[in-house]
Amino acid sequence: MKITGLIPAAGLGTRLSPLPCSKELVPIGFGPHPEHGEQHPKVVSQYLLDHMQQAGAKKVFFILRKGKWDIPNYFGDGSQYGLNLAYLMMQNPNGTPFSLNQAYEFVQDSVVLFGFPDILVSGETLYTSLLHKLDQTQADVVLGLFQVKRPHTWDMVETSPDGEVQQLVIKSAATTLPYGWAIACWRPAFTHFMQNHLQMLQQQMLETGTEGEVSVGAVIQAAIDNGLKVQSVCFPDSFCLDTGTPEDLREAIKLLT
């Protein structure tokens, strides 16, 4: 199957506001640039693109919010990074899964590599390890797990000894689980499930006249509850920082600059 990257970039970045650019373009560290030399400022979302490209992705979709035109202006068509980049517009504001579903027609037959553009993770073969587990276990979804400093702000993951995901504990102050998920890959079965699940949720919102924000973790938990197989790969020696928060942004700059 084709391997396609999917990156939600529709957030407002309120935790870092005000910023002079989209939070996905905050420079953190330096790296080689094909047009500007070896030590060029590297924006945070480029680290995610590098991970996806190294795992075999040829095409990556960014899903944008209106006004975040600095992202396509910066990355362009992606050719300088060895990728084909495309940009889609967010239509439904009720959470990241609805943004991801904008790409349904383009990724429904692909293995998807998913990551958050402001979450910085270390490692050389992260997505390759996830793809290997996807193939080895014939799972529908594989999550990449990392130790995090503030578990109450993450989706923490309970697994069996062989790595099968049993439950996601979403942003709970009471959790004692040590690992949260930050990256993922999935097969078309989950892409189709997510679309159907979101259609059901949207219908419920219309019928009840209510709105609420849905998280990717909540959709993955719903997939588990409906019989889809979710596996995991743990990266205990890698760091994981949410640079959309001031605390982790400061730490990332110290680590990589």
N, C-alpha and C positions, 0 to 999 in steps of 0.2 A: 504493500500500500504506500501511497504518497505520505510523506511526513510534512505537516504544515504547522507553523507556529501561530499562536493566538495570544494577543496581548491587549488587555483592557487598559485604555488610557483616557477614560472619560471622567475621572475624578476631579474634584475641585481643588484639592490640595489645601484644605482649610487649616490643617494642623500646622502648616508652615507659612501660612499667609501673613503678610503679603510677600510674593516672590516676583522677580522680574521676568520669569519664564515659567513654562509648565514644569511641574515637579519632576517629570520624567527626563528633563534636560538639565537638571542640576549637575554641574561638573564635580566628579569625585575621582581624584587620582589622575594618572596619565597613562597613555598607552600608544602603540604604533597606529598611525593613520596612513592609509595608502597614498594620500595626496599631500599630507602636511608633516611627514617625518615621524621619528620614533617616539618622541616625548611630547605628545599632543594632549590637551585636556580631554578626558573621557567622561561622557555623560552617563548617568547612572543606568539608563535603560539599555545602553550599548553592551553592558556586561551580560544582560539577558539575551540579547541578539547573538552575542558570541557563543553562549552556551547552546542555543538552538542551532546555529550554523554548524557547530562542531558535531552535533548529533545527527546531522544529515538533512535538516530542514532546508528547503530551497525557496519556499515562499512563506512570508509571515504577514499576518493581518494585524494592524493596529485598529482598535475601535475608539474613535475620538468623540469628544463633546464639542459642540459648536464653539468656535473661538480659539481652539487649541491648534491653530494653524502653524505654530512654530515647530511642531513635531514633524510634519511632512516637509516643511521648509528646511529643517536641519538634515533629516535622513534621506530625503529625496526618494529615488526609486530603489535604493539599497544596493546598487551595483558595486559601490566602493567597499561594501562589506561582504560581497559574494552572495547576496540575497536578492530576491524579488520582493519588494515591500509594496503592500497595498493598504489603503485606508478606507474604513467604513465609518458611518456616522451612527452614534447612539440615538435611538428613537424612544426607548422606554426608560424612565429614570429610576425604576424600582429595584436597582441593584445590578451588580456585575454580571450575573447569569443572563439577564435580559440584554445587556450589551454584547456578550459573547454570542448570543443567539442571532445577532445581526449577520454573523458570518455563516449561518447554517447552510445556505445554498452553495457556499464555496468550499466548505470543509466536511460535508456530510459523508464523503467517501474516503476521508483521510484519517490517518493516525495524527492526533493533535498533541502538540507540545504546548503546555500552558504555563505561564508565569506572570507574576505581578511586576510591572516595570520599575517600581520603586523599592522592591525587596531585593537586597543584595545577598547572594549566596556564593560561597567559595567552593572550588573543586574543579577538576579538569574534565571529568566524564559523567557529570550528573545525569543529564538526560539519556546518555548512552546506557547507564545503569538502569534507569527506569524502563527504557525500551527492551532491554534484555529481560527484565523481570516480567514485562508485559507478554513477551513471547514465551518465556519459560513456564509461566503459570497459566497462560491463556486467560488472564484477568481482563476485565472491561476497563478498569482504571488502575493506575499505579500512582501513589503519592510519594513525594520526596520529603522525608522527615528530618527535622533539625532541632537541636536544643535551642530554646529561646529563653530570654531573661525575664520576660513579663508574660507568663502563660495566660493570665486573665485577659489579655488582649488578642489572643490567637485562637485558632481552631486546633485544639489538642487532640491527639489520636491514640486510641486504645487498640492494640493489635494482639493477635495470637502469636505464639512462639515462631511460627513460620512466616510472619509478616502480614497475614491477612488482616485487613482493617475490620474491626468489629463495631466500633462506634467513634463518632466525632463528638467531642465536647466543645461546644462553641462559646468562646469568650466567657468562661465561668471563673468566678473568683475562688471557687471551692476546689478546683481541680488539683490533683497531685501528679498528673501524668507528666512525663519529662519531655515529650517530643511533640512539636507542632508541625503541620505541613505547610510548605511554601511553594512547591512546584508540583506539576503533575503531567502525566500523559494519559490519553484514553483512546479507545477504539470508537468506530462509528456507532456502536450500540449505545454508548453513553451520550453521544451527540444527539441521537434520535430521542433517547429518554429525556434529556434536558429540554428539548423543544416541546415534547408532549407535556411534560410536567409544568413548564412555564405557561403553556396555553391553559392548562387546568387552573393554575393559580390566578392567572389573569381573569378567567371567567368567574372565579370565586370573588375576586375583588370587585368586578363589575356588579355581580349580584348583591353583594353586601354593602357596596358603596364605600369600601375601605381601601386603603393603600398601605403598603409596607415594603421595606427594603429586604430583598432576598439575597442571601450570601451563596457563594459557590459551595461552601461547606455544607449548607443546608440541603442543596440539591444532591450532593454526593451522599449525604446521609439518607435522603429519600431513595436514592438508587440502591443503597444497601438494603433498605427496608423492603424494596421491591424485587430483591433477588439478584441484582447485579453483583459481580464479584470485584471487590476492591482490594488490591494488594498494596504493599509499601516497600520502600527501600530506605534504610536509616543511614544518615551521614553524621556519625557522632563527632567526627573530627573537623567538620566544616562549620564556618560561622554563618549566621543568618541574621541580617539586620534590616529593619523596616525604616528606610531612609525618609519615609513620609512623616516620621516623628522627629522632633528636634534632638532627642536623646541619642537615637541610633544614627542620625545624620552626623552628629558630632563624632561619634565613635568611628563611623565609616571613613570620614575625612582623615582622622588620625591614623587609621590602619593603612590607607591607600595613598596618602599624599607624602 
